[in-house]
Amino acid sequence: MFDGYWRKGVDQVVKPIGKNLHRAGVNADVLTVIGLLMSGVAAVIIGSGRLKLGLIALIASAIPDLLDGPVSNAAGTSSKRGAFFDSTADRVTDAFLLGGVAWYLADTDGGQAAMLPFAVMAASALISYMRAKAESLGYDAKGGIMERAERIIVLAFGLLFDVILVPVLWVMLVATLFTAGQRFTKVWKQASVDRPTPQPRSSAPGRRRDRASKRPPADRKKRADRS
């Protein structure tokens, strides 16, 4: 949702930063690795119960992820390899962060509470898979009320006000599952338009006529004489 409405505005801000970082010799893959490592640090901090410090680490991990694309564009090195690496790093980052939340809830609220962030992670992986599979088939599966940017923002809100962390996770879960439904419906409609129309089968008499027409002329003449 944010990606659709705010993408142009965000790009106008980060594009000059990406050019300056490129001039300074910063590599896009290096930024992706830094963001990945920072998300691991954020997970450990969150799991240890220091949620507000974990929020700072979460923001720190999001900045390299925001800038690796503009740096790659400025360097002219945008590629499928880079897109694959960035997408994979995003999935690992999500697992780190929600794993840290699960660790924290297991220590404070018991083992069952830890299942909630794992459910959010499973739903997040589902919508990511749906988009990847749809795009591999030539369909558009973007959009929804709870994409990755929304999940990060909502999670940050829950870390800032820890007393509502569990309700925030429930909101994330419901909204993410709703997004999965939105994407499924969107792709289903596109695929239904492309669905091939079944060809009608020829009737049995027609098949008999075809076989008769293939007989040698002499054979057909004998059958006519007998009749």
C-alpha positions in Angstrom: 0.0 0.0 0.0 2.7 2.5 1.0 4.8 1.3 -2.0 2.1 2.3 -4.4 1.3 5.7 -2.8 4.7 6.9 -1.5 7.2 5.2 -3.8 7.7 8.2 -6.1 8.2 10.6 -3.1 10.6 8.3 -1.4 12.6 7.8 -4.6 13.0 11.5 -5.0 14.6 11.7 -1.5 16.9 8.6 -1.7 18.0 8.9 -5.3 20.4 11.8 -4.6 21.7 10.0 -1.5 22.3 6.9 -3.7 24.4 9.0 -6.2 26.5 10.4 -3.4 27.1 7.0 -1.8 28.1 5.7 -5.2 30.6 8.5 -5.7 32.0 7.6 -2.3 32.7 4.1 -3.4 29.8 2.4 -1.6 28.6 -0.9 -3.1 24.9 -1.9 -3.2 25.7 -5.5 -2.2 27.7 -4.2 0.8 24.7 -2.2 1.9 22.5 -5.3 1.6 24.9 -7.3 3.8 25.1 -4.5 6.4 21.3 -4.3 6.6 21.2 -8.1 7.1 23.7 -8.0 9.8 22.0 -5.1 11.6 18.7 -7.0 11.5 20.4 -9.9 13.3 21.7 -7.5 16.0 18.2 -6.0 16.3 16.8 -9.5 16.8 19.2 -10.2 19.7 18.5 -6.9 21.3 14.7 -7.4 21.0 15.0 -10.9 22.3 16.9 -9.7 25.4 13.9 -7.4 26.3 15.4 -4.0 25.3 12.6 -3.2 22.9 13.3 0.5 22.4 16.9 -0.1 21.8 15.8 -2.8 19.4 13.6 -0.3 17.6 16.7 1.9 17.0 18.5 -1.2 15.6 15.5 -2.0 13.5 15.6 1.5 11.9 19.3 1.2 11.5 18.8 -2.1 9.6 16.1 -0.6 7.4 18.3 2.3 6.1 20.8 0.2 4.1 17.9 -1.8 2.7 16.3 1.5 1.6 19.5 2.7 -0.1 20.9 -0.3 -1.8 18.5 0.1 -4.8 19.4 3.8 -5.4 23.1 3.0 -5.1 22.8 0.2 -7.6 20.8 2.4 -10.0 23.4 5.2 -9.7 26.2 2.7 -10.5 24.3 1.2 -13.4 24.7 -2.3 -11.9 21.0 -3.1 -11.4 20.6 -6.8 -12.3 18.5 -9.9 -11.7 21.3 -11.1 -9.4 21.1 -8.0 -7.2 17.3 -8.2 -7.1 17.5 -11.9 -6.1 20.0 -11.1 -3.4 18.0 -8.2 -2.0 14.8 -10.2 -2.0 16.4 -13.1 -0.2 18.0 -10.8 2.4 14.5 -9.3 3.0 13.1 -12.7 3.9 16.0 -13.5 6.2 15.6 -10.1 7.9 11.9 -10.7 8.5 12.8 -14.1 10.1 15.4 -12.5 12.3 13.1 -9.7 13.5 10.1 -11.8 14.2 12.3 -14.5 15.7 13.6 -11.9 18.1 10.0 -10.9 19.0 9.2 -14.6 19.6 12.2 -15.0 21.8 11.1 -12.0 23.9 7.5 -13.2 24.2 8.6 -16.7 25.2 10.5 -15.2 28.1 7.9 -12.8 29.2 4.5 -14.3 28.3 5.2 -18.0 28.0 5.7 -20.4 25.1 2.3 -20.1 23.5 2.7 -16.3 23.0 5.8 -17.0 20.9 3.6 -18.7 18.3 2.0 -15.4 17.3 5.1 -13.8 15.6 5.8 -17.2 13.9 2.3 -17.1 12.5 3.0 -13.6 11.2 6.2 -14.8 9.6 4.4 -17.7 7.9 1.8 -15.4 6.5 4.5 -13.0 5.3 6.3 -15.8 3.6 3.0 -16.8 1.9 2.4 -13.4 0.3 6.0 -13.1 -0.8 5.8 -16.5 -2.4 2.5 -15.7 -4.1 4.0 -12.6 -5.7 7.2 -14.4 -6.8 5.2 -17.3 -8.3 2.7 -15.0 -10.0 5.4 -12.9 -11.6 7.2 -16.0 -12.8 3.9 -16.9 -14.6 3.6 -13.4 -16.1 1.0 -12.0 -13.7 0.9 -8.9 -11.4 0.6 -9.7 -7.7 1.7 -6.4 -6.2 -0.4 -4.5 -3.6 -2.4 -5.2 -0.5 -2.9 -3.5 2.8 0.0 -5.2 4.6 3.1 -5.4 2.5 6.6 -5.5 3.9 6.9 -1.7 4.4 3.7 -1.7 6.4 4.8 -4.7 8.5 8.1 -3.0 9.4 6.3 0.2 10.4 3.6 -1.6 12.5 6.3 -3.7 14.2 8.2 -0.6 15.0 5.1 0.9 16.6 4.7 -2.2 18.7 8.3 -2.0 19.9 7.9 1.6 20.8 4.8 0.9 22.9 5.6 -2.5 24.3 2.3 -2.9 26.2 0.4 -3.2 22.9 3.0 -5.4 21.2 0.8 -8.5 21.3 -2.3 -6.7 19.9 -0.1 -5.2 17.2 1.0 -8.6 16.2 -2.6 -9.8 15.9 -3.3 -6.8 13.7 -0.3 -7.7 11.6 -1.4 -11.3 11.3 -5.0 -10.5 10.3 -3.9 -7.8 7.8 -1.2 -10.0 6.3 -3.7 -12.9 5.8 -6.1 -10.4 4.2 -3.4 -9.3 1.9 -2.8 -12.9 0.9 -6.5 -13.1 0.0 -6.2 -9.9 -2.0 -3.3 -11.2 -4.0 -4.8 -14.6 -4.6 -8.0 -12.9 -5.9 -6.0 -10.6 -8.2 -3.9 -13.3 -9.7 -6.9 -15.7 -10.0 -8.8 -13.1 -12.1 -5.8 -12.6 -14.4 -5.3 -16.3 -14.8 -9.0 -16.8 -15.5 -8.9 -14.4 -18.4 -6.0 -16.4 -19.9 -7.6 -19.7 -19.4 -7.9 -21.6 -22.7 -11.4 -22.4 -24.0 -12.0 -26.1 -24.4 -12.4 -27.2 -28.0 -15.7 -29.1 -28.7 -15.3 -32.8 -29.6 -16.5 -33.9 -33.0 -19.6 -36.1 -33.0 -19.6 -39.9 -33.5 -21.4 -39.8 -36.9 -18.9 -37.2 -38.1 -16.0 -39.6 -37.1 -17.7 -42.4 -39.0 -18.0 -40.2 -42.1 -14.3 -39.3 -41.8 -13.4 -43.0 -41.7 -15.6 -43.7 -44.7 -14.1 -40.9 -46.7 -10.7 -42.4 -46.2 -11.6 -45.8 -47.7 -10.3 -46.5 -51.2 -12.7 -45.7 -54.0 -13.0 -49.3 -55.0 -14.0 -50.3 -51.5 -16.7 -47.6 -51.4 -18.1 -48.8 -54.8 -18.4 -52.5 -53.5 -20.3 -51.3 -50.5 -22.6 -49.3 -52.7 -23.3 -52.3 -55.0 -24.1 -54.5 -52.0 -26.6 -51.9 -50.7 
